[in-house]
């Protein structure tokens, strides 16, 4: 069996519609449609690395749903809990890219009036696994929120560790929101129970400040009753972490050129869970390499590396 944990990835699978660098994906052409969504990205990243993984989510009965079905089959991602929706389409996210490859989520396409399939995720029986990986976006719609909270209860009852990637995206909660806006009081109240139940929490610096008024992983760990492992990322700045009693930081690896940063954080998460049995610093270093390598190609899934590729990459850097 491969290194790492057996993981159930719960959440959204969608299309990232990447606009031309410096352009608007809603109107400018050409656009580049890439399969994505944080939990789907992590599932595919784990499978590429060699960790057994199942994806739990809901897609439309459409071309996007079929594309994901093929992708998951090719990667070896389990799909026994992949739901399909005959009424609602799969979600398309409009992604604006800067000339430097940085991205901003600015809205959606494809809604035909009934919402998106991921919003209608139904409750399910959680399979046995070592980890349940979740985000917060399913909380933005009542039906999918109920399914997520049911899964968290099941995980707790089964003794399964919960990994939470906060992944705050205001447009999922309010399609008219400023893409840079922080969480509302209602969103914070919905997300707080997840923060208090997770064994591992990954946050961007701004998310850490919004929820904890601190971006210090040790302070965040102390602020929560379960004393979780905490990782705080900040784009190209060093990753800071508190894993148990161990702490430190890891500088980002540099690539000759950055094509697209979409999915870098998800590749990091996949690498972290894949190498969870290793020493703290090794886990983080491996995860950082996974995140960096994804930035060398377009989209969050296609450029994901194998374990051998990550090891070769790490062997060539100091």
C-alpha positions in Angstrom: 0.0 0.0 0.0 1.2 3.5 -0.8 2.5 5.9 1.8 -0.1 8.2 3.3 -3.6 7.9 4.5 -6.8 6.5 3.0 -8.9 9.7 2.4 -12.5 10.5 1.6 -12.6 13.9 -0.2 -16.0 15.6 0.2 -17.2 18.6 -1.8 -17.3 20.3 -5.1 -16.1 19.2 -8.5 -16.5 21.9 -11.1 -15.0 23.7 -14.2 -12.5 26.4 -13.7 -12.9 28.7 -16.8 -9.6 30.4 -17.0 -9.7 33.7 -18.8 -6.8 34.9 -21.0 -4.0 36.4 -18.9 -5.1 39.9 -18.0 -8.6 39.4 -19.5 -12.2 38.7 -18.3 -13.3 35.0 -18.6 -16.9 36.1 -18.9 -16.3 37.9 -22.2 -12.7 37.6 -23.4 -11.5 34.8 -25.5 -9.9 32.3 -25.7 -10.8 30.7 -22.3 -9.3 27.6 -21.0 -11.8 25.2 -19.3 -10.1 23.0 -16.7 -11.7 20.4 -14.4 -11.2 21.6 -10.8 -12.8 22.2 -7.4 -10.7 21.9 -4.3 -11.9 18.5 -3.0 -11.8 17.0 -6.6 -8.3 18.5 -7.0 -7.1 16.9 -3.8 -8.6 13.5 -4.6 -6.9 13.5 -8.0 -3.6 14.7 -6.5 -3.7 11.9 -3.8 -4.5 9.3 -6.5 -1.6 10.5 -8.7 0.7 10.2 -5.7 -0.5 6.7 -4.9 -2.9 7.2 -1.9 -6.2 5.3 -2.1 -9.0 7.9 -2.2 -12.7 8.2 -2.8 -14.5 11.4 -4.0 -17.9 12.3 -2.6 -19.9 14.9 -4.4 -22.6 15.7 -6.9 -22.4 16.6 -10.6 -24.9 17.3 -13.3 -26.0 14.8 -16.0 -24.0 16.8 -18.5 -20.7 16.8 -20.3 -18.8 18.1 -17.3 -20.1 15.2 -15.2 -19.0 12.8 -17.9 -15.6 14.4 -18.0 -15.1 14.0 -14.3 -16.3 10.4 -14.5 -13.6 9.6 -17.0 -11.0 11.6 -15.1 -11.7 9.8 -11.8 -11.6 6.4 -13.6 -8.3 7.3 -15.3 -6.8 8.4 -11.9 -8.2 5.6 -9.9 -10.3 7.8 -7.7 -13.2 5.9 -6.1 -16.7 7.1 -7.2 -19.1 4.9 -5.4 -20.5 8.0 -3.7 -20.5 10.3 -6.7 -24.1 11.6 -7.1 -25.5 12.8 -10.5 -28.3 15.4 -10.8 -30.7 15.3 -13.8 -32.1 18.8 -13.0 -29.1 21.0 -12.0 -25.9 21.5 -14.1 -22.3 21.1 -12.9 -20.9 24.4 -11.8 -18.6 26.6 -14.0 -16.4 29.1 -12.1 -15.1 32.1 -13.9 -11.4 32.6 -13.0 -9.6 35.9 -13.9 -5.8 35.5 -14.3 -3.3 38.2 -13.9 -0.3 38.4 -16.3 1.8 36.8 -13.5 -0.5 33.8 -13.2 -2.3 34.8 -10.0 -6.1 34.1 -10.1 -9.3 35.5 -8.7 -12.7 33.8 -8.7 -15.2 36.3 -10.0 -18.5 34.4 -10.5 -20.3 31.5 -12.2 -21.7 30.3 -15.5 -24.1 27.6 -16.4 -26.9 28.1 -13.9 -30.3 27.5 -15.6 -32.4 28.7 -12.7 -32.3 25.8 -10.3 -28.8 26.3 -9.0 -25.9 23.9 -9.3 -25.7 20.2 -8.7 -23.2 20.5 -5.9 -25.7 22.6 -3.9 -28.1 19.6 -3.9 -25.7 17.1 -2.5 -27.8 14.5 -0.6 -26.7 12.8 2.7 -24.8 9.5 2.4 -23.2 6.8 4.4 -19.6 7.7 4.9 -17.2 5.0 3.9 -14.4 3.8 6.3 -11.3 5.9 5.9 -8.5 7.4 7.9 -9.3 11.0 6.9 -12.3 12.9 5.8 -11.2 16.0 3.9 -13.7 18.8 3.8 -14.0 22.5 2.8 -16.5 25.1 3.7 -18.3 25.8 0.4 -21.0 23.1 0.9 -22.2 25.2 3.9 -23.3 27.9 1.5 -26.5 26.0 0.5 -28.9 24.3 2.9 -29.1 20.9 1.3 -25.4 20.4 0.8 -24.7 21.9 4.3 -26.9 19.2 5.8 -25.0 16.5 3.9 -21.7 17.9 5.1 -22.6 18.2 8.7 -24.0 14.6 8.6 -20.7 13.4 7.2 -18.8 15.2 10.0 -21.0 13.5 12.6 -20.3 10.1 11.0 -16.6 10.8 10.9 -16.5 11.7 14.6 -18.5 8.6 15.5 -16.2 6.4 13.4 -13.0 7.9 14.9 -12.0 9.3 11.5 -9.7 12.3 11.5 -11.1 15.4 9.8 -8.9 17.6 7.6 -10.4 21.1 6.9 -9.2 23.4 4.2 -11.1 26.6 4.9 -11.0 27.7 1.3 -13.1 30.8 1.8 -14.8 31.9 -1.5 -17.3 34.7 -1.0 -19.0 34.3 -4.4 -20.2 30.8 -3.4 -22.2 32.4 -0.5 -23.3 35.5 -2.5 -22.8 35.6 -6.2 -22.7 39.4 -6.1 -20.0 39.6 -3.4 -16.6 41.2 -3.9 -14.2 38.3 -4.6 -11.9 39.8 -1.9 -14.5 40.1 0.8 -14.1 38.4 4.1 -16.7 36.1 5.7 -19.9 37.6 7.1 -21.0 37.0 10.7 -23.4 34.3 9.5 -20.7 32.6 7.5 -18.3 32.7 10.4 -21.0 31.2 12.6 -21.5 28.3 10.1 -17.8 27.6 9.8 -16.8 27.8 13.4 -18.1 24.3 14.4 -16.0 22.7 11.7 -12.9 24.6 13.0 -13.6 23.1 16.4 -13.8 19.5 15.2 -10.9 19.3 12.7 -7.7 17.4 13.5 -5.9 19.3 10.7 -6.7 22.9 9.6 -5.2 24.5 6.5 -5.8 28.3 6.2 -4.5 31.1 4.0 -3.1 34.0 6.0 -6.1 36.2 5.4 -8.4 33.4 6.5 -6.4 32.9 9.7 -6.8 36.6 10.5 -10.5 36.6 9.7 -11.3 33.7 12.0 -8.6 33.9 14.7 -7.2 37.5 14.5 -3.8 35.8 14.2 -1.9 34.1 11.5 0.4 32.3 14.0 -0.2 28.5 13.7 0.7 28.0 17.4 -1.8 30.6 18.5 -4.5 29.1 16.4 -3.8 25.7 17.8 -4.1 27.0 21.4 -7.3 28.8 20.5 -9.2 25.6 19.7 -10.1 23.0 22.3 -9.0 19.9 20.3 -5.5 21.5 19.7 -5.4 20.7 16.0 -2.5 20.6 13.6 -2.4 23.9 11.8 -0.9 25.0 8.5 -1.0 28.6 7.3 -0.1 29.4 3.7 0.5 32.8 2.1 1.0 32.5 -1.7 4.7 32.6 -2.5 5.7 33.4 1.1 6.9 30.7 3.5 4.4 28.1 4.8 4.2 28.2 8.6 3.0 25.2 10.5 2.3 23.7 14.0 2.0 19.9 13.8 1.6 18.6 17.3 4.4 20.1 19.3 6.5 20.7 16.2 6.6 24.0 14.4 8.5 25.7 11.6 8.3 27.3 8.2 9.0 26.2 4.7 10.0 28.6 1.9 8.2 28.2 -1.4 10.1 26.4 -4.1 10.8 28.5 -7.2 10.0 27.4 -10.7 11.6 28.9 -13.9 8.1 30.2 -14.9 4.7 30.1 -13.3 1.9 29.3 -15.7 -1.1 29.2 -13.3 -1.4 29.1 -9.5 -4.9 27.4 -9.6 -4.8 24.3 -7.5 -1.4 24.9 -5.9 -3.0 24.8 -2.4 -4.9 21.6 -3.2 -1.7 19.9 -4.5 -0.1 21.0 -1.2 -2.9 19.4 0.8 -2.7 16.2 -1.2 1.0 16.0 -0.7 0.6 16.7 3.1 -1.9 13.9 3.6 0.0 11.5 1.3 3.2 11.9 3.5 1.4 12.2 6.8 3.3 9.2 8.3 6.6 11.1 7.8 8.3 13.5 10.1 6.7 17.0 10.3 9.3 18.9 8.3 9.4 16.2 5.6 5.6 16.3 5.3 5.6 20.0 4.8 8.6 20.0 2.4 7.0 17.3 0.2 3.7 19.2 0.2 5.4 22.4 -0.7 7.0 20.7 -3.7 3.6 19.3 -4.9 2.2 22.8 -4.7 5.1 24.4 -6.6 5.1 21.8 -9.4 1.4 22.3 -10.2 2.1 26.0 -10.9 4.2 24.9 -13.9 1.1 24.0 -15.9 -2.5 25.1 -16.5 -5.3 24.1 -14.3 -5.3 22.4 -10.9 -5.3 18.7 -12.0 -3.3 18.1 -15.2 0.1 19.2 -13.8 -0.2 17.2 -10.6 2.9 15.1 -10.0 3.6 11.5 -9.1 5.5 10.6 -6.0 8.6 9.8 -8.1 8.4 13.2 -9.8 8.2 15.0 -6.5 11.2 13.0 -5.2 13.2 13.8 -8.3 12.2 17.5 -7.9 13.3 17.6 -4.3 16.5 15.8 -5.2 17.4 18.7 -7.5 16.8 21.5 -5.0 18.8 22.5 -1.9 
